């Protein structure tokens, strides 16, 4: 700790502040991206089973889901990092940081729910579209029966993959709920400390 007149600088506190701000910005940005990807997924899902359906549309859905899922995992890790930084925070900053942490956690929860809803819509759309895919596979405009068999296999594999991803997403939501529980306990502990 370095003392300048009445001001004291704690290098770890300054470093923690930079890490805190950077992590908060990262979480906020990821929350916005997850919400946008969820909207993109829902928009592309509306095309499934219609004349606008195509392999590119389905690939876009898969890519958006993969990106959103990765962002959700990164955000979960970042929230845990923020929780650790919060515990290292000086007493005079705890109230503000607790509010910020709660806000970011709530935004993440909303983003996660939007992604879950969009993913469920994809699964339902794929299940209901069945053999009603009107698009042609590249290079195979002649053999309709073979095309339908391939599409069925792709759809079933996609549906199974979606179901597995939904199960993982639900597990991730449970992890976020644990983070909220821990955050609530920290808030309660801080309130008790301030009350004494």
C-alpha positions as CSV (number, residue, x, y, z in Angstrom):
1,X,0.0,0.0,0.0
2,X,1.4,3.4,-0.9
3,X,0.4,6.5,1.1
4,X,0.2,10.0,-0.5
5,X,-0.8,12.6,2.0
6,X,-4.2,11.4,3.2
7,X,-4.8,9.3,0.0
8,X,-3.9,5.6,0.1
9,X,-3.5,3.5,-3.0
10,X,-3.8,-0.2,-2.8
11,X,-2.5,-1.7,-6.0
12,X,-4.7,-4.8,-5.6
13,X,-7.8,-2.6,-5.2
14,X,-6.9,-0.6,-8.4
15,X,-6.3,-3.9,-10.3
16,X,-9.5,-5.4,-9.0
17,X,-11.4,-2.3,-10.2
18,X,-10.0,-2.7,-13.7
19,X,-10.9,-6.4,-13.7
20,X,-14.3,-5.6,-12.3
21,X,-15.1,-3.0,-15.0
22,X,-13.7,-5.2,-17.8
23,X,-15.7,-8.3,-16.7
24,X,-18.9,-6.2,-16.3
25,X,-18.5,-4.9,-19.8
26,X,-17.9,-8.4,-21.1
27,X,-21.0,-9.7,-19.4
28,X,-23.2,-6.8,-20.6
29,X,-22.0,-7.2,-24.2
30,X,-22.5,-11.0,-24.1
31,X,-26.1,-10.5,-22.8
32,X,-26.9,-8.3,-25.7
33,X,-25.4,-10.7,-28.2
34,X,-27.3,-13.7,-26.7
35,X,-30.6,-11.7,-27.0
36,X,-29.8,-10.8,-30.6
37,X,-28.9,-14.4,-31.5
38,X,-32.1,-15.6,-29.9
39,X,-34.1,-13.1,-32.1
40,X,-32.2,-14.3,-35.1
41,X,-32.9,-18.0,-34.2
42,X,-36.6,-17.2,-33.8
43,X,-36.8,-15.4,-37.1
44,X,-35.0,-18.3,-39.0
45,X,-37.2,-20.8,-37.2
46,X,-40.3,-19.3,-38.8
47,X,-38.9,-20.5,-42.2
48,X,-38.6,-24.1,-41.2
49,X,-41.1,-26.2,-43.2
50,X,-42.0,-23.3,-45.5
51,X,-40.9,-22.5,-49.0
52,X,-38.1,-20.3,-47.5
53,X,-36.6,-23.3,-45.7
54,X,-33.1,-24.3,-46.9
55,X,-30.0,-26.0,-45.7
56,X,-28.4,-22.6,-45.3
57,X,-31.3,-21.5,-43.0
58,X,-30.9,-24.5,-40.9
59,X,-27.1,-24.1,-40.8
60,X,-27.6,-20.5,-39.7
61,X,-29.8,-21.7,-36.8
62,X,-27.2,-24.2,-35.7
63,X,-24.4,-21.6,-35.9
64,X,-26.5,-19.1,-33.9
65,X,-27.4,-21.6,-31.3
66,X,-23.8,-22.7,-30.9
67,X,-22.5,-19.2,-30.6
68,X,-25.3,-18.3,-28.1
69,X,-24.6,-21.5,-26.1
70,X,-20.9,-20.6,-25.9
71,X,-21.7,-17.1,-24.8
72,X,-23.9,-18.4,-22.1
73,X,-21.1,-20.6,-20.8
74,X,-18.6,-17.7,-20.9
75,X,-21.1,-15.5,-19.1
76,X,-21.6,-18.0,-16.4
77,X,-17.8,-18.2,-15.8
78,X,-17.6,-14.4,-15.9
79,X,-20.4,-14.1,-13.3
80,X,-18.5,-16.5,-11.0
81,X,-15.4,-14.3,-11.6
82,X,-17.4,-11.2,-10.6
83,X,-18.6,-13.0,-7.5
84,X,-15.0,-13.6,-6.6
85,X,-14.0,-10.0,-7.3
86,X,-17.0,-8.9,-5.2
87,X,-15.6,-10.8,-2.2
88,X,-12.3,-9.0,-2.6
89,X,-14.0,-5.6,-2.8
90,X,-13.3,-2.9,-0.2
91,X,-16.3,-2.3,2.1
92,X,-17.1,1.2,0.7
93,X,-17.6,-0.3,-2.8
94,X,-19.6,-3.4,-1.9
95,X,-23.0,-1.8,-2.0
96,X,-22.5,-0.4,-5.6
97,X,-20.9,-3.6,-6.8
98,X,-23.6,-5.7,-5.3
99,X,-26.2,-3.7,-7.2
100,X,-24.2,-4.1,-10.4
101,X,-23.7,-7.8,-9.9
102,X,-27.4,-8.3,-9.3
103,X,-28.4,-6.3,-12.4
104,X,-26.0,-8.2,-14.6
105,X,-27.1,-11.6,-13.2
106,X,-30.8,-10.6,-13.9
107,X,-30.0,-9.5,-17.5
108,X,-28.1,-12.8,-18.0
109,X,-31.1,-14.8,-16.7
110,X,-33.4,-12.9,-19.1
111,X,-31.0,-13.6,-22.0
112,X,-30.7,-17.2,-21.0
113,X,-34.5,-17.6,-20.9
114,X,-34.8,-15.9,-24.4
115,X,-32.3,-18.4,-25.7
116,X,-34.1,-21.3,-24.2
117,X,-37.5,-20.2,-25.6
118,X,-35.9,-19.8,-29.1
119,X,-34.2,-23.2,-28.9
120,X,-37.5,-24.8,-27.9
121,X,-39.2,-23.2,-30.9
122,X,-36.6,-24.7,-33.1
123,X,-37.2,-28.2,-31.8
124,X,-41.0,-27.8,-32.2
125,X,-40.6,-26.4,-35.7
126,X,-38.4,-29.3,-36.7
127,X,-40.7,-31.9,-35.2
128,X,-43.8,-30.4,-36.9
129,X,-42.2,-29.9,-40.3
130,X,-41.5,-33.6,-40.6
131,X,-41.5,-34.4,-44.4
132,X,-42.8,-31.0,-45.3
133,X,-39.5,-29.7,-46.4
134,X,-39.9,-28.1,-49.8
135,X,-36.2,-27.2,-50.4
136,X,-33.9,-29.2,-52.6
137,X,-30.6,-30.7,-51.4
138,X,-27.8,-29.2,-53.5
139,X,-27.1,-31.4,-56.6
140,X,-30.1,-33.8,-56.2
141,X,-33.2,-32.4,-57.8
142,X,-34.2,-35.7,-59.4
143,X,-34.5,-38.4,-56.7
144,X,-37.3,-37.1,-54.3
145,X,-37.6,-40.2,-52.3
146,X,-33.9,-40.4,-51.5
147,X,-33.9,-36.7,-50.7
148,X,-36.8,-37.2,-48.2
149,X,-35.0,-40.1,-46.5
150,X,-31.8,-38.0,-46.1
151,X,-33.9,-35.1,-44.8
152,X,-35.6,-37.4,-42.2
153,X,-32.2,-38.7,-41.0
154,X,-30.9,-35.1,-40.8
155,X,-34.0,-33.9,-39.0
156,X,-33.9,-36.8,-36.5
157,X,-30.3,-36.2,-35.8
158,X,-30.9,-32.5,-35.4
159,X,-33.8,-33.1,-33.1
160,X,-31.8,-35.5,-30.9
161,X,-28.9,-32.9,-30.9
162,X,-31.4,-30.2,-30.0
163,X,-32.8,-32.3,-27.1
164,X,-29.3,-32.9,-25.8
165,X,-28.6,-29.2,-26.0
166,X,-31.8,-28.3,-24.3
167,X,-30.9,-30.7,-21.4
168,X,-27.5,-29.0,-21.2
169,X,-29.2,-25.5,-21.3
170,X,-31.5,-26.5,-18.4
171,X,-28.4,-27.7,-16.5
172,X,-26.8,-24.3,-17.2
173,X,-29.9,-22.5,-15.9
174,X,-29.7,-24.5,-12.7
175,X,-26.1,-23.4,-12.4
176,X,-27.2,-19.8,-12.8
177,X,-29.9,-20.3,-10.2
178,X,-27.1,-21.4,-7.8
179,X,-25.2,-18.2,-8.6
180,X,-28.3,-16.2,-7.7
181,X,-28.6,-18.2,-4.5
182,X,-25.0,-17.4,-3.6
183,X,-25.5,-13.8,-4.6
184,X,-28.5,-13.6,-2.3
185,X,-26.5,-15.0,0.5
186,X,-23.8,-12.5,0.0
187,X,-26.4,-9.7,0.0
188,X,-27.9,-11.0,3.2
189,X,-24.4,-11.3,4.8
190,X,-23.6,-7.8,3.7
191,X,-26.8,-6.5,5.2
192,X,-26.1,-8.2,8.5
193,X,-22.6,-6.6,8.5
194,X,-23.9,-3.2,7.8
195,X,-26.6,-3.6,10.4
196,X,-24.0,-4.3,13.1
